[in-house]
Amino acid sequence: MTNRTATDGAADSVVFEDLVRQQGEAMRALFAPLVPGAEAISTDPAELQHWAMSAAKLQKMWLDFSAEQAGHVEPVLNRLGDIGKWTQTFIAMAGQLPIAHAETQAKLWNESVALWGTVMGQFMNGLGATGSNESASPPSLPRQDRRFADPRWQQQPAFALIHQTYLLLAERLQQMAQEAPGLSPERREQLVFATKVVTDALSPANFPLTNPVVIERTMETRGENLVKGVEHLLDDLRKGQLTHTDPHAFELGRNIAVTPGKVVHETPLFQLIQYSPATDEVLEVPLVVFPPWINRFYILDLNPQKSFIRWAVEQGVTVFVVSWKSADASMADVVWDDYVRSQIEAIDHVRERLKVPAVHTIGYCVAGTTLAATLAVLARRGEADKAASATFFTAQVDFEDAGDLKNFIDDGHLKLLESLSTDGYLDGRYMAATFNALRGTDLIWNYVVNNYLLGQDYPAFDLLHWNGDTTNLPAKWHQAYLCDLYRDNRMVIPDALAVDNTPIDLRRIATPCYIQAGREDHIAPANSVWKITRHLSGPWKFVLAGSGHIAGVVNPPSSGKYQYWLNDADPASLEEFVAGAREIKGSWWPDWIEWLRALAPAMIPAKGKRIPGGKGDKVIEDAPGRYVKMR
């Protein structure tokens, strides 16, 4: 073994420092044309060693992750394979575009060349006017998109050309999809949606070397942003779900879902929560709220400022809320009938508990669809008077114009969903991914950039926490729901469907109804929600709220946000409703409570079982209960 001297060590140090400096010069040469200030990259060995440490951390994380997953290869591969199946489906659809045609390619090339000339002309004009690129104001580019709103996308010609070319190609691909010949309207709609999914994924904002914000951030942090981003990515791979918010910021019963109440009834499918009164007197007729079982009920009780439940209690309403159980193997045979029977059971339990003949009801989204079926069943059985009223939050019964979700119900997607269901239930993460895909730019790629590329800290946002709190679905029910309602639209055909051996005919519903839709709702489009008015025989009131599926509902008066529209005439369509509607600023909640009070204004003292858990009242546990915490 050769003995090394101090002189040898010193020589090695000089060689190492020279090598490090050479790497620094190469890095500076690579990024200088792209990133403002990159020419100032330090070649100091200590600075460059920071880069080396970042690279080493990245390598170690991947090696550790690979070793950690060595005994769990199959689950990880399955998750990636499932994502791949969805991706292949959309790519295959988008592959129907005539982009390979010589004529199409020539047209795209000519348009691209013209665009490049326009963009570079803008830069040359700015340079001529000021004498330097640094002092020139960003050029006025032909296409605008908020993904590229940061000035760094406009300040450098390379990135201006990259994102403007992308926007041109995405625009033309969408146009091709919309004009594709020989397709049915349904297939064309699928093609348009698939094209958007693919083009959104290919945005230059989503890749580190084509995003100037990411490059600049990487230079500033010497790669630490990528280290943090990979930490986020690996955590998401472990749990099989994109993280939108700080997972430790919220806790049920501590800072979300905190309205005081008790669980007063429980079945294998749901818990029934009764909330404590906040007024000395309450409306005699109580309210039973049915939230969607594809999400957690606390969307209506996020925090005291946003909580619809707390607000309704403060208006003197005795509020009950159903908390659905997330599906597991024990629920493999649960079907739609079970949810309708559960709604009837909840109504009957409240009637018996408070000794009242009827209750007000609310159904949100899919639970609103089921509430319509429940009302039809009760009407057929001669029990319609059990419901004093029904309020529908963004709920559909006629699925002819059900929006982008219809793109997931062809035979191929249904078979794929069936293959993804295990032990009789569908993992809620697949549904979360589906809903995220409907707004991919906002709910997927925005977070890929922020979480994985920029390495930003997660925000503490209660709505995003709820959005990621997934719920599993019974597979049989889910398949039947998609086939019978979204695909075949059988609910609006009298007696085409039956629940608990009782045929459903929506025309039998004479219960007074309050129908709310969100003007910008992408899950239950306003025009689709409107159509429930065409199938009811009783009185109804329709309100069109500003915003979408969540913010259009969860809009407390104290926020002062958005608006709603009313029309006192008898419009035959949503278009007629909008044309003759009057706009009212703020929340529609006060209008709803006024409508509710007018139906049944009687008040009684808040005592006895109006106070859950009071003297002599046996309850199960405190709100929000166990079921909402089950995964």
C-alpha positions in Angstrom: 0.0 0.0 0.0 1.4 3.4 -1.0 1.8 6.1 1.6 0.4 9.4 0.6 2.1 12.6 1.6 0.8 16.0 2.5 2.1 17.3 -0.8 0.0 14.7 -2.6 -3.1 15.8 -0.7 -2.5 19.4 -1.5 -2.1 18.5 -5.2 -5.4 16.6 -5.2 -7.1 19.6 -3.6 -5.8 21.9 -6.4 -7.0 19.4 -9.0 -10.4 19.2 -7.3 -10.8 22.9 -7.1 -9.9 23.3 -10.8 -12.5 20.6 -11.6 -15.1 22.4 -9.6 -14.3 25.7 -11.2 -14.6 24.1 -14.7 -18.0 22.7 -13.7 -19.1 26.1 -12.5 -18.0 27.7 -15.8 -19.9 25.1 -17.7 -23.0 25.7 -15.7 -22.7 29.5 -16.1 -22.3 29.0 -19.9 -25.4 26.8 -20.0 -27.8 29.0 -18.1 -26.4 32.5 -19.0 -28.4 32.8 -22.2 -31.6 31.8 -20.5 -31.6 33.1 -16.9 -31.1 36.8 -16.0 -28.1 37.0 -13.7 -26.8 33.5 -14.4 -23.5 35.0 -15.6 -23.0 35.8 -11.9 -22.9 32.1 -10.9 -20.1 31.7 -8.4 -17.3 29.3 -9.2 -16.2 29.3 -5.6 -15.6 25.7 -4.5 -17.7 26.2 -1.4 -20.6 27.4 -3.4 -20.3 24.5 -5.9 -20.0 22.0 -3.1 -23.5 23.1 -2.1 -24.7 22.0 -5.5 -22.9 18.7 -5.1 -24.6 18.2 -1.7 -28.0 18.8 -3.3 -27.2 16.3 -6.0 -26.1 13.8 -3.3 -29.3 14.3 -1.4 -31.3 13.6 -4.5 -29.4 10.5 -5.2 -29.7 9.2 -1.6 -33.5 9.9 -1.5 -34.1 7.9 -4.6 -31.9 5.0 -3.4 -33.6 5.0 0.0 -37.0 5.0 -1.6 -36.0 2.1 -3.9 -34.7 0.1 -1.0 -37.8 1.0 1.1 -40.1 -0.2 -1.6 -38.2 -3.3 -2.4 -40.6 -5.4 -0.4 -43.6 -3.5 -1.7 -42.8 -3.5 -5.4 -46.2 -4.8 -6.5 -48.3 -2.1 -4.8 -46.1 0.7 -6.2 -46.1 -0.8 -9.7 -49.8 -1.2 -9.5 -50.3 2.4 -8.6 -48.1 3.5 -11.4 -49.8 1.0 -13.8 -53.2 2.4 -12.9 -52.1 5.9 -13.6 -50.6 4.6 -16.9 -53.9 3.1 -17.9 -55.7 6.4 -17.5 -52.9 8.2 -19.3 -52.9 5.8 -22.2 -56.7 6.2 -22.6 -56.4 9.9 -23.0 -53.4 9.8 -25.2 -55.2 7.2 -27.4 -58.2 9.5 -27.8 -56.0 12.5 -28.6 -54.2 10.4 -31.1 -57.3 10.5 -33.3 -56.4 14.1 -34.3 -55.2 14.6 -37.9 -51.9 16.1 -36.8 -49.9 13.6 -38.9 -51.5 14.9 -42.2 -49.0 16.7 -44.4 -51.4 19.5 -45.0 -52.0 20.0 -41.3 -48.3 20.0 -40.5 -47.6 22.5 -43.2 -50.2 24.8 -41.9 -48.9 24.5 -38.3 -45.4 25.2 -39.6 -46.4 28.3 -41.4 -48.3 29.6 -38.4 -45.4 28.9 -36.1 -43.0 30.7 -38.3 -45.3 33.7 -38.5 -45.7 33.6 -34.7 -41.9 33.5 -34.2 -41.5 36.5 -36.5 -44.1 38.4 -34.5 -42.5 37.6 -31.1 -39.0 38.3 -32.2 -40.2 41.5 -33.8 -41.6 42.6 -30.5 -38.2 42.0 -28.8 -36.3 43.8 -31.6 -38.5 46.8 -31.4 -38.1 47.0 -27.6 -34.3 46.6 -28.0 -34.1 49.3 -30.6 -36.1 51.7 -28.4 -34.1 51.2 -25.2 -30.7 50.0 -26.4 -30.8 46.9 -24.1 -33.0 44.0 -23.2 -32.6 44.6 -19.5 -34.3 48.0 -19.6 -36.9 47.0 -22.2 -40.5 46.4 -21.0 -41.9 43.0 -21.7 -43.3 42.7 -25.2 -47.0 42.5 -25.9 -47.4 38.8 -26.9 -50.2 37.4 -29.1 -51.5 34.9 -26.6 -52.1 35.2 -22.9 -52.5 32.5 -20.3 -52.2 32.7 -16.5 -49.8 29.8 -16.4 -47.3 32.1 -18.0 -48.2 35.3 -16.2 -44.9 35.6 -14.4 -42.8 38.4 -16.2 -39.9 35.9 -16.6 -41.9 34.2 -19.3 -42.0 37.4 -21.4 -38.5 38.9 -20.5 -36.4 36.3 -22.4 -36.9 35.6 -26.1 -36.3 31.9 -25.6 -39.1 31.4 -23.0 -41.4 33.8 -24.9 -41.0 31.7 -28.0 -41.4 28.4 -26.1 -44.7 29.3 -24.3 -46.2 31.2 -27.3 -45.5 28.2 -29.6 -47.1 25.9 -27.0 -50.2 28.0 -26.7 -50.6 28.1 -30.5 -50.3 24.3 -30.8 -52.7 23.7 -27.9 -55.2 26.1 -29.5 -54.9 24.4 -32.9 -55.2 20.9 -31.4 -58.4 21.9 -29.5 -59.7 23.3 -32.8 -59.0 20.0 -34.6 -60.8 18.1 -31.9 -63.8 20.3 -32.1 -64.0 20.0 -35.9 -63.1 16.3 -36.2 -65.4 14.8 -38.8 -67.4 11.6 -38.5 -67.8 11.7 -34.7 -71.0 11.5 -32.6 -71.5 14.5 -30.3 -70.5 12.3 -27.3 -67.3 11.1 -29.0 -66.4 14.6 -30.1 -66.8 15.8 -26.5 -64.6 13.0 -25.3 -62.0 13.9 -27.9 -62.0 17.6 -26.9 -61.6 16.7 -23.2 -58.8 14.2 -23.9 -57.0 16.7 -26.0 -57.1 19.3 -23.2 -55.9 16.7 -20.7 -52.9 15.9 -22.9 -52.0 19.5 -23.9 -52.3 20.6 -20.3 -49.8 17.9 -19.3 -47.4 19.0 -22.0 -47.2 22.7 -20.9 -43.6 23.9 -20.7 -44.5 25.2 -17.3 -44.5 21.6 -16.1 -40.9 20.9 -16.9 -37.8 22.2 -15.1 -35.7 23.1 -18.1 -38.4 25.0 -19.9 -39.8 26.9 -16.9 -37.7 30.1 -16.2 -39.2 30.5 -12.8 -38.0 27.0 -11.8 -34.6 27.6 -13.3 -34.1 30.8 -11.5 -35.3 29.2 -8.2 -32.9 26.4 -8.7 -30.0 28.7 -9.2 -30.9 30.8 -6.1 -31.2 27.7 -3.8 -28.4 25.8 -5.4 -30.8 22.9 -6.1 -32.4 22.8 -2.7 -35.8 23.4 -4.2 -35.5 20.2 -6.2 -34.4 18.3 -3.1 -37.5 19.5 -1.3 -39.6 18.8 -4.4 -38.4 15.2 -4.6 -39.3 14.8 -1.0 -42.8 15.9 -1.8 -42.9 13.6 -4.8 -41.8 10.5 -2.9 -44.3 11.2 -0.1 -47.1 11.4 -2.7 -45.9 8.2 -4.4 -46.0 6.4 -1.0 -49.6 7.5 -0.4 -50.7 7.3 -4.0 -52.2 10.8 -4.1 -51.2 14.4 -4.9 -50.9 16.5 -1.8 -52.5 20.0 -2.1 -52.2 21.3 1.5 -50.2 20.8 4.7 -51.3 17.4 5.9 -50.7 18.3 9.6 -52.5 21.7 9.6 -56.0 20.4 10.3 -57.6 18.0 12.7 -61.2 17.0 12.8 -62.9 18.3 15.9 -60.0 20.6 16.7 -60.0 23.3 13.9 -62.3 21.8 11.3 -65.8 20.2 11.9 -66.0 21.9 15.3 -69.7 22.8 15.5 -70.9 21.3 18.8 -73.1 18.2 18.5 -73.7 14.5 19.2 -74.0 11.3 17.2 -77.5 10.2 18.1 -78.0 7.3 15.7 -75.7 4.8 13.9 -76.0 2.1 11.2 -73.3 0.2 9.3 -73.7 2.8 6.5 -74.0 6.1 8.3 -73.9 8.1 11.5 -76.6 10.7 12.3 -75.3 13.9 14.0 -77.5 16.3 15.8 -76.1 19.8 16.5 -76.6 21.7 19.8 -79.0 24.7 19.5 -77.5 28.2 19.7 -80.8 30.0 20.3 -83.5 29.8 23.0 -86.1 29.0 20.5 -85.9 26.9 17.3 -88.1 26.2 14.3 -90.4 23.4 15.1 -89.6 21.5 11.9 -86.0 20.2 12.0 -83.6 19.9 9.1 -81.9 16.7 7.9 -78.8 17.3 5.6 -77.6 14.6 3.3 -74.1 15.4 2.1 -72.5 13.4 -0.8 -71.0 10.1 0.2 -68.2 10.6 -2.4 -66.8 13.3 0.0 -66.7 14.0 3.8 -69.7 15.8 5.2 -67.6 18.6 6.8 -67.5 20.6 3.6 -70.5 22.1 5.3 -68.6 22.7 8.6 -65.0 23.6 7.6 -64.6 26.3 10.2 -66.9 28.6 12.2 -66.7 31.4 9.6 -67.5 29.2 6.6 -69.8 26.6 8.3 -73.3 26.3 6.8 -74.2 24.0 9.7 -73.2 26.5 12.3 -74.9 29.3 10.5 -78.2 27.3 10.1 -78.0 26.5 13.9 -77.6 30.2 14.6 -80.7 30.9 12.6 -82.8 28.8 15.0 -82.8 25.5 12.9 -82.4 22.1 14.6 -79.8 20.6 12.3 -79.1 16.9 11.7 -76.4 15.8 9.3 -75.7 12.3 7.9 -72.0 11.2 8.1 -71.6 8.4 5.6 -69.1 5.6 6.2 -66.2 5.3 3.7 -66.7 1.9 1.9 -64.7 -1.1 2.9 -65.0 -4.9 2.1 -68.0 -5.1 4.4 -69.9 -2.9 2.0 -69.3 -4.9 -1.2 -73.0 -5.6 -1.7 -74.2 -2.0 -1.0 -76.2 -0.5 -3.8 -78.2 2.6 -4.5 -81.3 1.1 -2.7 -79.3 1.1 0.5 -78.6 4.8 0.3 -82.2 5.6 -0.4 -83.3 3.4 2.5 -80.8 5.1 4.7 -82.2 8.5 3.8 -85.7 7.3 4.7 -84.3 5.8 8.0 -82.7 9.1 8.9 -85.9 11.0 8.2 -87.9 8.6 10.3 -85.4 8.6 13.1 -85.5 12.4 13.4 -89.3 12.4 13.3 -89.5 9.8 16.1 -86.8 11.4 18.2 -88.3 14.9 18.2 -92.0 13.8 17.9 -92.6 15.8 14.7 -94.6 14.7 11.6 -92.2 16.0 9.0 -88.6 17.3 8.4 -87.0 19.7 6.0 -84.3 18.0 3.9 -81.2 19.0 2.0 -79.4 16.9 -0.6 -75.9 17.9 -1.9 -74.7 16.6 -5.3 -75.2 12.8 -5.6 -77.0 12.8 -2.3 -79.4 15.3 -3.9 -80.0 13.0 -6.8 -80.7 10.3 -4.2 -83.0 12.6 -2.3 -85.1 13.1 -5.4 -85.4 9.3 -5.6 -86.3 9.2 -1.9 -89.0 11.7 -2.4 -90.4 9.8 -5.3 -90.4 6.6 -3.3 -92.2 8.3 -0.4 -94.7 9.8 -2.8 -95.4 6.4 -4.4 -95.9 4.9 -0.9 -98.3 7.6 0.2 -95.7 9.0 2.7 -94.8 12.3 1.0 -95.8 14.3 4.0 -92.7 13.1 5.9 -90.7 15.8 4.0 -91.9 19.3 4.6 -89.4 20.6 2.0 -86.4 19.6 -0.1 -83.4 21.7 -0.9 -81.1 20.6 -3.7 -77.4 21.8 -3.7 -76.0 21.4 -7.2 -77.9 18.1 -7.7 -78.8 16.5 -11.0 -81.6 14.1 -11.9 -81.5 14.6 -15.7 -78.0 13.7 -16.9 -78.4 14.6 -20.6 -76.0 17.6 -20.2 -74.0 16.4 -17.2 -70.7 17.9 -18.3 -67.2 16.6 -18.5 -67.8 13.7 -16.1 -69.7 12.0 -19.0 -66.3 11.5 -20.6 -65.6 8.8 -18.0 -68.6 6.5 -18.7 -67.9 4.8 -22.0 -67.4 1.0 -22.0 -63.7 1.4 -21.9 -63.7 3.6 -18.8 -66.3 1.5 -17.1 -64.2 -1.7 -17.6 -61.2 0.2 -16.3 -63.0 1.3 -13.2 -64.2 -2.3 -12.6 -60.6 -3.5 -12.8 -59.5 -0.9 -10.3 -62.1 -2.0 -7.7 -60.8 -4.4 -5.1 -62.6 -6.2 -2.3 -65.9 -4.8 -3.5 -65.0 -1.1 -3.3 -63.3 1.6 -5.3 -60.4 3.4 -3.7 -61.4 7.1 -3.2 -58.1 8.2 -4.6 -59.3 7.3 -8.1 -62.4 9.5 -7.7 -60.2 12.3 -6.4 -57.9 12.0 -9.4 -61.0 12.1 -11.7 -62.3 15.2 -10.2 -58.9 16.8 -10.2 -58.6 16.0 -13.9 -61.7 18.0 -14.6 -59.7 21.1 -13.6 -56.2 19.7 -14.3 -54.5 23.1 -14.7 -55.7 24.3 -11.2 -55.7 21.0 -9.3 -52.9 19.0 -10.8 -50.3 20.8 -12.8 -50.3 24.0 -10.6 -49.3 21.7 -7.7 -46.7 19.7 -9.7 -44.9 23.0 -10.4 -45.3 24.4 -6.8 -44.7 21.2 -4.9 -42.2 19.2 -7.0 -40.3 21.8 -9.1 -40.3 24.9 -6.9 -40.3 22.9 -3.6 -42.6 25.3 -1.9 -44.1 24.7 1.5 -47.6 23.3 1.5 -50.3 25.9 2.3 -52.7 25.5 5.2 -56.0 25.6 3.4 -59.0 23.9 4.9 -60.9 23.5 1.6 -57.9 21.8 -0.1 -57.5 19.6 3.0 -61.1 18.4 2.6 -60.6 18.0 -1.2 -57.8 15.5 -0.5 -59.7 13.6 2.3 -60.9 10.9 0.0 -63.8 8.5 0.5 -64.0 4.9 -0.8 -67.1 3.9 -2.8 -69.0 0.6 -3.0 -68.1 -0.8 -6.4 -71.6 -2.2 -7.3 -73.3 1.1 -6.4 -70.7 3.1 -8.3 -71.0 1.1 -11.5 -74.8 1.1 -11.4 -74.9 4.8 -10.8 -72.7 5.6 -13.8 -74.6 3.2 -16.0 -78.1 3.9 -15.0 -77.9 7.7 -14.5 -74.9 9.2 -16.3 -74.9 6.8 -19.3 -78.5 5.8 -19.8 -80.3 8.7 -18.0 -83.0 6.4 -16.7 -84.0 8.4 -13.7 -86.1 10.8 -15.8 -88.0 7.9 -17.4 -91.0 7.2 -15.3 -90.8 3.8 -13.6 -87.6 2.9 -15.5 -85.8 2.5 -12.1 -87.0 1.0 -8.9 -85.7 1.3 -5.4 -86.6 -1.2 -2.7 -89.2 -2.6 -5.1 -90.8 0.8 -5.5 -90.8 2.3 -9.1 -89.4 5.9 -9.3 -91.5 8.6 -11.0 -90.2 12.1 -10.4 -93.5 13.6 -11.5 -95.0 12.4 -8.2 -92.8 14.8 -6.2 -95.1 17.6 -4.9 -92.9 18.6 -2.0 -91.9 22.3 -2.1 -88.3 22.4 -3.5 -85.5 25.0 -3.4 -83.0 24.3 -6.2 -79.5 25.9 -6.1 -77.0 25.7 -9.0 -73.6 27.2 -9.5 -73.1 29.3 -12.5 -69.5 28.1 -13.0 -70.0 24.5 -11.8 -67.9 22.0 -13.8 -69.2 18.9 -11.9 -73.0 19.5 -12.0 -73.4 22.2 -14.7 -76.1 24.7 -14.1 -78.1 23.8 -17.1 -78.1 20.1 -16.0 -79.3 21.1 -12.4 -82.0 23.3 -13.9 -83.6 20.3 -15.6 -85.0 19.0 -12.3 -87.6 21.8 -12.5 -89.0 20.1 -15.6 -89.9 16.9 -13.6 -91.5 18.2 -10.5 -95.3 18.5 -9.9 -95.0 20.7 -6.8 -93.8 24.3 -6.2 -90.2 25.1 -6.6 -87.8 28.0 -6.5 -84.6 28.1 -8.5 -81.5 30.2 -7.5 -78.4 30.5 -9.6 -75.4 31.2 -7.4 -72.1 32.8 -8.5 -69.0 30.5 -8.6 -68.9 26.7 -8.8 -69.6 23.4 -7.1 -68.1 24.3 -3.7 -67.8 28.0 -3.4 -71.2 28.5 -4.9 -72.6 26.5 -2.0 -70.2 27.4 0.8 -70.6 31.1 0.6 -71.5 32.6 4.1 -73.1 36.0 4.2 -70.2 37.3 6.3 -67.8 36.8 3.4 -69.5 39.4 1.2 -68.5 37.4 -1.9 -70.2 36.5 -5.2 -73.8 37.0 -6.0 -77.0 35.1 -7.0 -79.8 35.5 -9.4 -83.6 35.1 -9.0 -86.4 35.2 -11.6 -90.0 35.5 -10.3 -91.5 34.7 -13.7 -92.0 31.2 -15.1 -89.0 30.7 -17.5 -88.9 27.5 -19.6 -85.2 27.2 -19.7 -82.0 28.3 -17.9 -81.4 30.8 -20.8 -84.8 32.4 -20.2 -84.1 32.4 -16.4 -80.8 34.2 -16.9 -82.2 36.6 -19.4 -85.0 37.8 -17.0 -83.1 37.4 -13.7 -82.2 40.0 -11.2 -78.8 39.9 -9.6 -78.4 40.2 -5.9 -75.0 40.7 -4.3 -73.7 38.4 -1.7 -74.8 35.0 -0.3 -78.0 33.3 -1.2 -78.3 31.7 2.3 -80.5 34.5 3.7 -82.9 33.9 0.8 -83.0 30.2 1.6 -83.7 30.6 5.3 -86.5 33.1 4.5 -88.0 30.6 2.1 -87.7 27.8 4.8 -89.3 29.9 7.5 -92.2 30.9 5.2 -93.1 27.2 4.7 -93.2 26.4 8.5 -92.8 29.5 10.7 -93.7 27.9 14.1 -91.1 28.2 16.8 -90.7 26.2 20.0 -88.4 26.3 23.0 -85.0 24.6 22.5 -85.3 22.0 25.3 -85.6 18.3 25.8 -84.1 16.3 22.9 -83.6 19.5 21.0 -80.5 19.6 23.1 -78.6 16.4 22.2 -76.9 14.6 25.1 -79.1 16.5 27.6 -80.6 14.9 30.7 -82.0 11.5 29.9 -80.8 11.5 26.3 -78.6 8.6 25.4 -76.1 9.5 22.6 -73.3 7.6 21.0 -70.4 10.1 20.9 -69.4 13.7 20.3 -69.5 15.2 16.8 -68.0 14.8 14.3 -68.1 11.1 15.1 -65.9 8.1 14.1 -67.2 7.5 10.6 -65.8 10.7 9.2 -62.3 9.7 10.4 -62.3 6.3 8.8 -60.2 5.8 5.7 
